[in-house]
């Protein structure tokens, strides 16, 4: 139980559908949460058929569709190929939604976009790559070496930053929304590239998906995230994009998160703003992903996160010559904090820091939002 009650902040609990029991929902209500966001993640994805000319050629079985409570059949055209896929979700989403409504709580859906293992397994050529700087290898000393016939992928991150990835994510998310009970809000997390985008190894570096010559997908440009937000909004209620801020000035030291790579004064923030500004124009509310422990900002005792949260929020409203668009005030932001596996005392301190920053609301994640990546050598499909 969290011993913190905010009278004015929007307060949302993010939980897995299986955790939406009556007892848990009662507890969240007592703790002052007015909304519950349920995590929506594809469990199985299969390629059912490929189009050849005017004919559909079966390429796989569709056996799991009939055995799942919620599944989506959709066709996606990505470049020269048109594919029919079936996306199946873990059972229990509809029942969890009914319980949330029965407890008189706002119902929201939370979609993980880029980090999708089931989609990555099916479309490995669309997964982001680890190119550019080799500093990421300090995290993976046993990683495979690059060669002329392979590319090292940032597994399992399949971002919507390519034209093909954008089409794919729009298809399965909008398809799921047509089948799910109507919600009050839709959250879209991880709209950027994969972690260690430039090869620095920093999990917050998300500004590009293929920082090198080996590209097996078509870049969608700076408006890709905004395009996905716009498409999903047409299929449902208000969309709240969730954004990860880029590296910070201390990260560029040799022992920092960027391991000496001069990211902070380089392309990272400049390119991030080019992508975020169109998103900000589309959405009155924005979320900022502030996973202090996952992003290695909370220190060895997990207590330094609150000191990081306030300046991270303030950076979006601060003057910045690298930005073309207007500042984003804290009053438009929802701070996404992590509670899974942490003590209530630490979460309470971070909640208080978010309140001091002036944010519009908070989303407290009681389920893990996995931001990890691993290198995987994949045949170069160019």
N, C-alpha and C positions, 0 to 999 in steps of 0.2 A: 504494500500500500504506500502511495506517495503522499507525504505530509505537506502538500503544497496545493493551495486552492487559488486560482486566479479568477477574479470577478469579470474581467473585461476581455481577456484573450480568448480567441477561438482555440479550443483544446480538443484534439483528435487523437485517438489511440489507434495505432496500426497493429493489427494482429493477424495471425494465420487463421483461416476459416475454422480449422479444427479446435482452436482455442476460444471460439465464440460460444462458450457454454453459458447457461443462465447465471451460474454463480459468478463467472468472470465478468459478465456484462453488468451484473449488479454492483460488483466491486468497482468497475470503471465509472459507473454513474456516481457512486459515493465519492470517488476521487475527483469529481468535477469535470469529467469528460462528457462532452455533449455530442460527439460524433465518433463513429468507429469506421475505419477504413479496413477493408478486407483485401488481403494479398491475392492477386490473380497471377498464376504462373502456369504456363503450359507444362504438362507432365510428359506427354508423348506427342511427337509430330512424325507423320509418315508422308512420304511422297506416293500418291496414289496413281497418278498418270502423268505422262508428258505428251504435249501436243506435237504431232508431226504432220505438217501441212494442215489439212482440215480434219484429221483423225486424231482421236485420243488413244494413246498406247499405254496399256496398264504396265506399271513398273514396280508395284508393291501391293501389299495386302492392306485392306482397310478394316481389319478385324477389331481394332480397339474402339472404333467409333460406336459400335453397337453396344459395347459393354461399359460405356461411360455416361454419367448423368448429363454432362455438358461437353459437347464437342462442336467444332466448327469445320465445315467443308468450305474451302475457298480456292479460287483460281488466282494465280499471281503471274504476271508477265514481267520478266526481268531480263531486259536486253532481248536477245534472240530466242529465249526459251519461255514457254508458257507451261506452268506446272500446276497440277491439282493436288492440294495437300489436305490432310485431316489433322486438326489440332485438338487434342483431348486434354481436359483439365481434371485435377483430382476431385473426387466426389465431395459434396458437402457445401458447395458455395451457395446454392439456393437456400438450403436449410439454415445456414449461418445468417444469411441476409434476412430471412424471416424472423429469426430470434432478435437480431439487432433492431428491427422495426418494432417488434413486440415490446421491447424495453424502451420504446420512445426515444431512441437515439437516431441521429442522422446517419444514413448509410452512404458510404463512399467506397469506390473501387480503387485499388492501387495496382498499377501495372508496372512491372519491371520491363524495361524496353531492351537496352543493349545487352545485358548479361542474361542470355537465354541458352543454357546448355542444350536443350532439346532442339532448338533451331540451329545452333552451331554444329551439332552432329550431322544434321541433314544438309546444311549449306556451308561447308568449311571454307569455300573460296570467298565467302562474304565476311568472314571473321577478320577483325582488325589485326594489323601486323605489328611486330616489334622490329622496327628498322631505325635508322638514324643513329643516335648516340648508343654506345654499348654499355652505358652505366647500369642498365637494368640487370645485367648479368651478375652483379654482385649479390643479388637476391637469389639467383639460380645458378650456382657454380657448375652444376651438372647439366646445364641446358645444352640442347643440340646446337651444332654449329651451322651457320648458313652456308649454302652452296648454290651452284648454278641452277639446280633443278628443284630446289625447295625454297619456301619462304617460312620464316618463323612467325607463327600466329600468336596473338594475345588471347589465349583460350579462357573462357568461352564467350568472348565479347563480340557480338554481331550488331554493330551500331546502325542507327538510321541515318548515318552520314553519307552513305552511298545511295545512288538512285535505286539500286536493286534492294538494298536493305530497307529503304524508306517504303517502297511498295509492299514488301513482305510484312513489315510491322503494321502498316496501315490495314492490311488485309486481315490479319489475325486479331488485332485489337478491336477494330470496328465490328468484325464478325462476332467476337465474344460479347460485346456490348449489346448486340441485337438479341442475344440469347439470355443474357443475365437480367435479373430484376432491375428496374430503373433505380438509379442512385441519385444522390444530391450533388456529388462531385466525383470527378475522375482525376486521379493523380497519375502523372506519367513521369517515372523516375529513369534516370540514366539516358538522357536524350543526346548526350555528347558521344565522343569517341571512347575507346577503351582506355584503361589506365596506362601510365608510362607511354603516353602517346608519342613523345619525341625520342623515347629510348632512355630517358633519365632515370626511370625506376620509381618515380613519384606516383603514388596511386591517384593523386588528384590531377595529374596532367592529362587532360582530356580533349585538347583543342584540335586534334587531327587523328585520323584512323590509319593512314598509311604514310609515314614520314620517310619515303624512299621511292625508288623507281619501280619496285615490284608491286603492282596494283592489279588485282583480279576483279575489281569492281569499279563502277563509275562514280566519281565524287559528285555529290548532290548539291554542293555549294553551301554558302553561308546561311541560307534560309531553310535548310533541311528540317531542323527542329521545329521551326515555326510552321512549316508545311504540315508536319505530322500533328501538331497541336490543332491546327485548323481543320484537318480531316477528321480527327477524333471528335472534335466539338460538334461537327455536323451529325455525328452518329449518337450523340448523347448529351449530357448536361455540361455545365461549366467544367473546363479542364484547367487543372493546376499543374503547370510544369515544375519539375524539381531539378534544380541546377547545382552542380558542383563547382565551387570556386577553384581557381588555378593555384599554382605554387606561390610561396611567399618569400620575401626577401632573405630570411635566414636559411632557406632551403638550399641555396646555391653554394654554401660552403662545402669543402671536401667531405665533411662528415654529415652533411645535411641530407634532406630527403631527395635532393636532385644530384647529390654526389659531385658537386663542382660544375655541373652543366649550368650555364648562365640563363636559365629559363626565365626567371622573373623579369629581367630587363630585355628579354628577347621577344619571341613571337607569341608566347603563351597567352598573356592577358589581352594583347592587341587582337589576336584571332578569336579569343573567347568572347570579347565584346561584340565582334562582328556577328557572332552566332546568337548571343543572348539578346541584343537589342531588338531584333525582329520578334523574338519570343515575347519580350516585355511589352511590345506593341499589341500583341494578340491577347494578353492575359492580364486581367486586373489584379489577380493574386498569383504570386510566385512562391515556390518553396526553395529553400536553400538547404542542401544536404550537409549537416553538421555532425557527422559521425566521428566524434573526437577520438575515441579509442581505435576505431577501424582505420582512421587516417593518421594514426600515430601522433596525435596532438595532446594526449592526456597524461603523458609521462609514465614512468615505471610504476607509480602507485595508483594510476588511473584518476588522479585528482586535479590535473592541470587543465582539463578540458574547458572549464568555465572561463578561464582567462583567455583562451583562444576564441571562444564563440563570439564574444562582443566585437572584437576588431574584424572578425571574418564577416559579420553582418554589416558593420560600418563601411567595409571596403566597397560594397555595392552602391553606396550613396555618396562616397567620397569623390572629390575632384580627381580626374584621371585623364591625362592628355592622350592616352591610348584609346579612349572611347569616343565614338561619334555621337551616340545617343545620349539622352538625358540620364542623370543619376536615378537609381532605383531606391526610394526611401524605405526604411525599415517598416513603415506602416503598410506597405504592400506585401510584406514577406511573411511566410510561415516557416519557422525554424524547425527542421527535422532533426530530432535528437534520438540517440539510441539508449534503450533501457535493457535490452536483452542481455542477461548474464551480468548485470551490474547491480550494485547495491542501491536501494531506494535513496540513501543519503546523497550519493554522487549524482543521481538523476535529479534530485531536488535542487542541488546547487546549480546544475546546468540549466534547469528550468528557470531559476531565479535570474541567471545571467541573460537568458533570452528575453525575459520580461524587462530587464533594465535596458536592453538594446532598443526597445520600442517596437518590436515586431507585432504584426497583426494577430498572430496566433502561433501555436506549436503543434507539431505532430510528433508524438512519442512512440517510437517503434519498439514494441515488445517482442518482435520477431526479428531474426537476423536479416539484415540487408547485405548480402555477401558482395564484397567489392574486390575479391581476390582475383588473381589471374595467374596463368602458368604458360610457359613457352611450349609450343608444339610445332614441330616441323611438318609442313603440309606441302604436297607436290605443287609446284608453280603451275597454275592453270591458264596462264596468259596465252 
